[in-house]
Amino acid sequence: MRKLYLYNTLTRKKEEFKPIKTSPQPSPSQGEGDAVGLYTCGPTVYDYAHIGNLRTYIFEDILKRVLIYNGYQVKHVMNITDVGHLTGDRDMGEDKLEKGAKREGKTAWEIAEFYTEAFEKDIKLLNIIEPNIWCKATDNISEQIDLIEKLEKKGYTYKTSDGIYFNTAKFKDYNKLSRLDLETLREGARVEKNEEKKNPTDFALWKFSKPHPDPLLSKEREKIEKRQMEWESPWGVGFPGWHIECSAMSMKYLGDQLDIHCGGIDHINVHHTNEIAQSEAATGKKFFNYWMHGAFLNIAGGKKMAKSDENFLTLENAFIKKGINPLVYGFAALQTHYRKPMEYSEVIIKNAQNGLEHLYNQIRELGIRNYELGEVSEEYKNNFLYAINDDLNMPQALAVVQELLKSDLSSENKLATVLNFDKVLGLNLDKAGDTGELDIDIKKLIKGREKARAEKNYQESDRLREEIEKKGYVVEDSKDGMRVYPAPKRNI
């Protein structure tokens, strides 16, 4: 097996991946080798995920698939941020869940539930493997309080009028992940002013709730002004800061398997930097060995897609409503390395749509049912493995796929090999012939032919086959039954 190399943001170089521990009981479903702990920052569920967000989750899914393909057992934890993420990244502004509740006239809890379900639907449409553990910030409040108490006992915290803060000046190498000098980090932090903070880079661990203090307000108005999400704590009623949840939950669910932590590149300078500071200050131990980050999705003009700029597209309005298979976006993402900015335009998506359909047609032409008869080519598998193990080089991996399909291997061996590759690609190549909802007339013909075959009326069966094929479909008969799908398009 080839060695796996991953780019570690912490060291700014590719490193051979070495897991922390070996599992004594291999899992037949997820490899037979070492166990790997993987934590990926999940969504803040106050709105739909945009396709820029989803690019990060595609990259993380590829990483997980590559680990499994290499024989590792992966324990994947993803958080759901349903409290504490403010509109300003550095503890200023309104809680995004509370803001979403006001926007839609619902409770914050209803907003969180609705957009969590929407996110789960999106990743299913993209064929992203679900995490082993979903964990909500609101389900782990006590763990976050416990972690803050540890920091308090070690002298890393102080109190202001609006919360409990982490003193970044007391943590050595605060900037070791960002690699930015402290003055640059301070300048960025000064955008959101808080005169009570000892250092601009200090961040909130616990925020105090602030019900409207005016005694003349009616009880009904006071109820509306009051926060919906708040908890008792040793410091008063309030809610956790955004950063503390990921530290508390990753350590709770992964324990001593803190191998890989992922997110978007926008998390490097603030969120992940703060996670490292508070976690290592509390435990005295290194917090995750490998940090991996996906680059932005840019729209025309090179500007990143972001909800704050109101220039974002969802999977629903960019693909589904236009009748485009969401996996087209997954295929487009595979064509750009995860650490490079990806461009979005209608032309790029149209090219990806044609490219994926072309790939599906290549599979159909080989006869999708034949894969069980073939053997995986070791030569092409080694080439594929070399690409994916070179820091997830998916553009090169796709090139290997095309080399395979144009090779002199038998159709059966090509199919067996490319479907083996799809364990990483995640493009549902085994369903290349599936059409979704068939036309009602085709369904009637299929039903009639199935009846004719069951009655051994082969003349009628052949006639119905010809009629189905004249309508632009391919008919395949096998021991598993009849399969019908559109004939390959020749002019892609």
ChimeraX attribute file (.defattr): number of C-alpha atoms within 10 A of each C-alpha:
attribute: neighborCount
match mode: 1-to-1
recipient: residues
	/A:1	8
	/A:2	10
	/A:3	13
	/A:4	21
	/A:5	18
	/A:6	19
	/A:7	20
	/A:8	21
	/A:9	19
	/A:10	16
	/A:11	14
	/A:12	11
	/A:13	11
	/A:14	14
	/A:15	16
	/A:16	15
	/A:17	19
	/A:18	14
	/A:19	17
	/A:20	15
	/A:21	14
	/A:22	14
	/A:23	13
	/A:24	10
	/A:25	11
	/A:26	16
	/A:27	16
	/A:28	10
	/A:29	9
	/A:30	18
	/A:31	17
	/A:32	17
	/A:33	19
	/A:34	21
	/A:35	26
	/A:36	25
	/A:37	23
	/A:38	25
	/A:39	29
	/A:40	23
	/A:41	22
	/A:42	21
	/A:43	20
	/A:44	23
	/A:45	25
	/A:46	27
	/A:47	18
	/A:48	22
	/A:49	22
	/A:50	21
	/A:51	22
	/A:52	24
	/A:53	23
	/A:54	22
	/A:55	23
	/A:56	25
	/A:57	24
	/A:58	24
	/A:59	27
	/A:60	26
	/A:61	23
	/A:62	23
	/A:63	21
	/A:64	23
	/A:65	23
	/A:66	21
	/A:67	23
	/A:68	21
	/A:69	19
	/A:70	21
	/A:71	20
	/A:72	23
	/A:73	25
	/A:74	21
	/A:75	18
	/A:76	21
	/A:77	22
	/A:78	23
	/A:79	21
	/A:80	21
	/A:81	25
	/A:82	27
	/A:83	26
	/A:84	29
	/A:85	24
	/A:86	19
	/A:87	15
	/A:88	13
	/A:89	16
	/A:90	25
	/A:91	26
	/A:92	16
	/A:93	13
	/A:94	14
	/A:95	23
	/A:96	22
	/A:97	28
	/A:98	24
	/A:99	17
	/A:100	20
	/A:101	18
	/A:102	14
	/A:103	11
	/A:104	11
	/A:105	11
	/A:106	12
	/A:107	16
	/A:108	25
	/A:109	17
	/A:110	16
	/A:111	23
	/A:112	24
	/A:113	14
	/A:114	15
	/A:115	19
	/A:116	23
	/A:117	12
	/A:118	16
	/A:119	21
	/A:120	12
	/A:121	12
	/A:122	21
	/A:123	18
	/A:124	13
	/A:125	15
	/A:126	23
	/A:127	18
	/A:128	21
	/A:129	17
	/A:130	14
	/A:131	18
	/A:132	12
	/A:133	14
	/A:134	13
	/A:135	20
	/A:136	20
	/A:137	21
	/A:138	20
	/A:139	11
	/A:140	14
	/A:141	20
	/A:142	14
	/A:143	18
	/A:144	23
	/A:145	22
	/A:146	14
	/A:147	19
	/A:148	26
	/A:149	17
	/A:150	17
	/A:151	22
	/A:152	16
	/A:153	10
	/A:154	11
	/A:155	14
	/A:156	20
	/A:157	22
	/A:158	17
	/A:159	15
	/A:160	15
	/A:161	8
	/A:162	16
	/A:163	21
	/A:164	21
	/A:165	24
	/A:166	28
	/A:167	22
	/A:168	22
	/A:169	15
	/A:170	13
	/A:171	15
	/A:172	10
	/A:173	13
	/A:174	21
	/A:175	20
	/A:176	16
	/A:177	21
	/A:178	17
	/A:179	16
	/A:180	12
	/A:181	11
	/A:182	16
	/A:183	11
	/A:184	9
	/A:185	18
	/A:186	14
	/A:187	12
	/A:188	15
	/A:189	19
	/A:190	14
	/A:191	12
	/A:192	15
	/A:193	12
	/A:194	17
	/A:195	10
	/A:196	12
	/A:197	17
	/A:198	15
	/A:199	16
	/A:200	24
	/A:201	22
	/A:202	21
	/A:203	28
	/A:204	26
	/A:205	26
	/A:206	27
	/A:207	24
	/A:208	21
	/A:209	18
	/A:210	12
	/A:211	12
	/A:212	14
	/A:213	10
	/A:214	8
	/A:215	8
	/A:216	8
	/A:217	12
	/A:218	9
	/A:219	10
	/A:220	8
	/A:221	11
	/A:222	16
	/A:223	13
	/A:224	12
	/A:225	14
	/A:226	14
	/A:227	17
	/A:228	15
	/A:229	18
	/A:230	19
	/A:231	15
	/A:232	13
	/A:233	16
	/A:234	9
	/A:235	14
	/A:236	14
	/A:237	14
	/A:238	20
	/A:239	25
	/A:240	26
	/A:241	24
	/A:242	28
	/A:243	26
	/A:244	26
	/A:245	27
	/A:246	26
	/A:247	22
	/A:248	23
	/A:249	23
	/A:250	26
	/A:251	17
	/A:252	12
	/A:253	19
	/A:254	18
	/A:255	10
	/A:256	14
	/A:257	21
	/A:258	22
	/A:259	21
	/A:260	20
	/A:261	22
	/A:262	25
	/A:263	23
	/A:264	23
	/A:265	16
	/A:266	13
	/A:267	17
	/A:268	22
	/A:269	17
	/A:270	20
	/A:271	19
	/A:272	23
	/A:273	18
	/A:274	26
	/A:275	20
	/A:276	22
	/A:277	24
	/A:278	29
	/A:279	23
	/A:280	17
	/A:281	22
	/A:282	19
	/A:283	12
	/A:284	9
	/A:285	10
	/A:286	12
	/A:287	23
	/A:288	22
	/A:289	17
	/A:290	21
	/A:291	22
	/A:292	22
	/A:293	22
	/A:294	23
	/A:295	20
	/A:296	24
	/A:297	22
	/A:298	17
	/A:299	17
	/A:300	10
	/A:301	7
	/A:302	13
	/A:303	13
	/A:304	20
	/A:305	21
	/A:306	19
	/A:307	15
	/A:308	8
	/A:309	9
	/A:310	8
	/A:311	12
	/A:312	19
	/A:313	18
	/A:314	16
	/A:315	22
	/A:316	16
	/A:317	12
	/A:318	18
	/A:319	18
	/A:320	13
	/A:321	10
	/A:322	9
	/A:323	10
	/A:324	16
	/A:325	17
	/A:326	20
	/A:327	19
	/A:328	22
	/A:329	24
	/A:330	23
	/A:331	22
	/A:332	22
	/A:333	24
	/A:334	23
	/A:335	17
	/A:336	16
	/A:337	18
	/A:338	26
	/A:339	18
	/A:340	11
	/A:341	15
	/A:342	20
	/A:343	19
	/A:344	20
	/A:345	11
	/A:346	9
	/A:347	9
	/A:348	13
	/A:349	20
	/A:350	14
	/A:351	15
	/A:352	21
	/A:353	21
	/A:354	15
	/A:355	16
	/A:356	23
	/A:357	18
	/A:358	17
	/A:359	17
	/A:360	22
	/A:361	20
	/A:362	19
	/A:363	23
	/A:364	23
	/A:365	13
	/A:366	17
	/A:367	15
	/A:368	23
	/A:369	18
	/A:370	15
	/A:371	21
	/A:372	11
	/A:373	11
	/A:374	15
	/A:375	15
	/A:376	18
	/A:377	17
	/A:378	10
	/A:379	10
	/A:380	19
	/A:381	18
	/A:382	13
	/A:383	17
	/A:384	23
	/A:385	23
	/A:386	21
	/A:387	20
	/A:388	26
	/A:389	24
	/A:390	20
	/A:391	22
	/A:392	24
	/A:393	20
	/A:394	25
	/A:395	17
	/A:396	19
	/A:397	24
	/A:398	19
	/A:399	14
	/A:400	22
	/A:401	21
	/A:402	13
	/A:403	12
	/A:404	22
	/A:405	20
	/A:406	11
	/A:407	12
	/A:408	10
	/A:409	12
	/A:410	13
	/A:411	20
	/A:412	19
	/A:413	22
	/A:414	26
	/A:415	31
	/A:416	21
	/A:417	22
	/A:418	25
	/A:419	21
	/A:420	19
	/A:421	23
	/A:422	15
	/A:423	16
	/A:424	21
	/A:425	22
	/A:426	20
	/A:427	22
	/A:428	15
	/A:429	22
	/A:430	19
	/A:431	13
	/A:432	19
	/A:433	22
	/A:434	16
	/A:435	11
	/A:436	8
	/A:437	7
	/A:438	12
	/A:439	9
	/A:440	9
	/A:441	11
	/A:442	15
	/A:443	14
	/A:444	11
	/A:445	16
	/A:446	20
	/A:447	12
	/A:448	15
	/A:449	22
	/A:450	16
	/A:451	14
	/A:452	17
	/A:453	15
	/A:454	11
	/A:455	11
	/A:456	11
	/A:457	12
	/A:458	13
	/A:459	11
	/A:460	16
	/A:461	21
	/A:462	14
	/A:463	11
	/A:464	19
	/A:465	19
	/A:466	14
	/A:467	14
	/A:468	21
	/A:469	15
	/A:470	11
	/A:471	12
	/A:472	13
	/A:473	18
	/A:474	19
	/A:475	16
	/A:476	14
	/A:477	10
	/A:478	9
	/A:479	6
	/A:480	7
	/A:481	8
	/A:482	13
	/A:483	16
	/A:484	20
	/A:485	19
	/A:486	18
	/A:487	17
	/A:488	19
	/A:489	12
	/A:490	7
	/A:491	6
	/A:492	12
